[in-house]
Structures are given as C-alpha cells and as structure tokens.
Amino acid sequence: MVDKPILVLAATGGQGKAVTDALLGRGAEVRAMVRNPEHKAARQLASQGVDVVAGSLSDRGSLAAAMDGVAGVFAYTTPFEAGTDAEVAQGEAILAAAGEKRVPHLVFSSVAGADQQSGVPHFDSKARIEAVLASGDVPHTILGPTYFFDNALGGTERILSGVLDLPLPSDRPLQQLARTDHGAFAAGVLLNPAPYLGQRIELASDAPTPAQMAAALSASLGRAVRHEYVPLEAIGNPDMHAMWAFLNGPGYRVDIPALHTAHPEIAWTSFADWTQQAFAATH
C-alpha cells in the first residue's frame, strides 16, 4: 500500500468515480481534482474523506498544484467537450505538470485500439497523448478500456420500449468493459505500480453480440428486447461514424481469456450481470 495520496483527475466523471471508489474500497488516501468542489458529486466525495481540490485538465498550474506530494495519478482526457485538439492539449498539460512535479507513477486511461491507426478521431487523439507519454520521462502505465457497458444507458428509453439500437450485425461480438472492473484494475495498478511500469494493457470484461445483449436485457427486464441494426450511414457524427466503422471492421483485439486468467483478482463482470444491476430499478 502506498503511503501518500493518489490523485484522481476528473474524479466525478464515470471513469474517475469508478477509480476513486475502488481506491477508497482498498483503504487508500485519495485526492480528487474536480472543476467545481461545490458540486453535489464533489461534496459527496469530500464526505467520504477524499481531499477535493479545484482544477482544470487544461490548466498546468492547477494540475501541478494537485500533483504535489502524490504517490500516483490517474489521468483521463476527453474530446467530447471541446474537440480532439483540446483533448491533446489536456494530455500535454497533464504530462508537463507530472514531469514538473516528478510524479512517481501516472496511469493514463486511453482507449483500446488507439494503437491500431484506426482513423477514429477520439482514438487518434489519445494515441497522440500516448506518444508524448512514451517519449517522456514520467513513469507510466497506459490502460485501454474497450466500449463501456454503461454506453447502453444512453438508449434506456428505447431499451425499455423493447429495442436495443446498435450499428452492428446481431452476431458480431463487441468487446466491452464494466466501469467497476476498470476502476478496480486501475486501482490495483496505482497501488502496486512496479509490475506494470511502461506497459500498455487493454481491458474488456465480456464480448457479447447484440443478440446476446438483447437476450440479457430481456431476462433482466422480464420483457422482450430485440436488437435493431442501425445502418452506419444513419450516424451523422463523424467521430461516432468512424468508431462504428472500426468496430464493424478490425475492432478491438483484447485477448479476454488471457487477461482474465492473468488477473483473477478482478470481478470481470458479464454483460448479463451488469444488466441485472443497471436495470434493477426498472422492473
């Protein structure tokens, strides 16, 4: 166990919260950087004993202040607010601050497939950050999550009406990850960095097909849910269009059996089990 705090950036977001929860569950001291410490989610973290500090992913000064005296940093960047160039700038600010403060270990959450020259804008922006990280002197580990189970929640209303919309053939497996598994894996790396230094590890919990996903949702909801194929040409957002074209093509390449065998300490939630939890209140 480390004897200094671990800093989680964007700690109230989906990834940051999962990592924070996992660290707290293991008795670690956590510092959380958030945009607004007065936000309800940030106040909730403070009530759990987390040291909440204000800062921005694009502000090197606030990042460096938050990194003062930490054992490690969990870092995540996003293109979905200001675009991919802004995401790369976030990454550069994070890495510059980490270098300035001589952070002992930085875990960067990228994306599975970022090393495949996919042509997906938000994969390529993360690949650019990975390249800066690899060429620098900050000790690091890169994690590459696949598609999150939680992404299905964006279509909750349609699912509750009996339809799972996905731009994949019904029999095409889609490697996916539970946020809790991602958080637990990242926490394990942050608390015991030595075996993971310099590694790039892609993560997936399960690989159900859309047909299997619909069947699991049907079982959890107690009523029929069917998969409806969404044509790629119907996806207007260029980034999302490119991502689904990639997932229909080469796709993610996680060796799931090898990953799960190597890390039996992680729960590795199945999609079916996740649906039971995620839709428990909707019966």
Secondary structure as UniProt FT lines:
FT   STRAND          6..9
FT   TURN            10..12
FT   HELIX           14..25
FT   TURN            26..27
FT   STRAND          30..34
FT   TURN            37..38
FT   HELIX           40..47
FT   TURN            48..49
FT   STRAND          51..54
FT   TURN            57..58
FT   HELIX           60..66
FT   TURN            67..69
FT   STRAND          72..76
FT   TURN            80..82
FT   HELIX           84..100
FT   TURN            101..102
FT   STRAND          106..109
FT   TURN            112..113
FT   HELIX           114..116
FT   HELIX           121..135
FT   STRAND          140..145
FT   STRAND          147..148
FT   HELIX           149..155
FT   HELIX           156..160
FT   TURN            161..162
FT   STRAND          163..166
FT   TURN            170..171
FT   STRAND          176..177
FT   HELIX           179..191
FT   HELIX           194..196
FT   TURN            197..198
FT   STRAND          200..203
FT   HELIX           210..221
FT   STRAND          226..229
FT   HELIX           232..234
FT   HELIX           238..248
FT   TURN            249..250
FT   HELIX           256..262
FT   TURN            264..265
FT   HELIX           271..278
FT   HELIX           280..282
//
